[in-house]
C-alpha cells in the first residue's frame, strides 16, 4: 500500500513518510508555511534596500538574485555552516552581523516560537474538524 501511495503522489515532488501521526502538525507548520516565512524574510531584505535608496522593483530583483545565487551554492554543498564560514570573514562585516543575529539565540528562538505557534494552530484546526 505504501508503494501505491508513493506512486500516486510522487509527481508532487519528494514524498516524506512521518514516523508518528502527530508530526503532521509540525510538518504542516514548517513546510506549509515555509514559502511564506522565506518570502517574509525576503520582503524585509527588500525593504532594507528600499530604505537605502534603491527603488522597490530593483530591491525585489536584487533579493531574488541573492536568494537564487545562495540556493545554487547551497545545492552544490548542502552544508549551511560551511557556506556561512566561507562568506563570514574573520573580523569582517558579515561576521559582525552574524554575531548580532546569534546573540542570545534570539533570532533562532523567535523563528522557532513562530513555527510552534503555527503548529499549535494546526492542532486546533484538526480538533475543530473532528
Secondary structure as UniProt FT lines:
FT   HELIX           2..9
FT   HELIX           10..12
FT   TURN            21..22
FT   HELIX           23..27
FT   HELIX           28..32
FT   HELIX           33..51
FT   TURN            52..53
FT   HELIX           56..77
FT   HELIX           80..87
FT   TURN            90..91
FT   HELIX           93..102
FT   HELIX           103..105
FT   HELIX           106..129
//
